[in-house]
């Protein structure tokens, strides 16, 4: 069997990883194809039939009646930099302190990029003039490690990499309200037996996480 999964970055370290580990332990012969990308790229792939399930969110103003959405939870965001970044020497870090930095952000048009732009507009701040655009977490962490750039990542991602000392989370509140994550499938396509079992493992992992809180 084959299960083709699309996931946004923020769902990968905990929600998806635990579900995949559970699923593969019980189904070693089922092949997994995993694409980690932004929602604006994952949704068309799902509708084309290139993916069986997406763990993500609908991009703004995106609607298709063929999509079934099982809403999950909101996603907190964090601002991260390398440990020892000069910003950590400040007694208090404000959003205004961040604008002059070099930012590593998702590409234009992605849901996370739009939320960052909206947060700065809400604070009456200009958009950062110095930006590197990438959706790759490997590129992001490598750039932060080698420079004084900063980035905005989902809190679960920030905590995951901070645990290994690759980044540190800045104590600044970025007023970003990301749309809720969801398990997204197509209504008109019956899932294969393998996909059904994976969805069960995913729901079990999500339920256990909620119960542990």
Helices and strands as residue ranges (DSSP letters): E 2-7, H 9-11, I 12-16, H 17-26, E 31-36, H 39-48, E 53-56, E 67-71, E 77-81, G 86-89, H 95-99, E 103-105, H 111-122, E 131-133, H 137-146, E 150-154, H 155-163, E 168-169, E 182-186, H 193-212
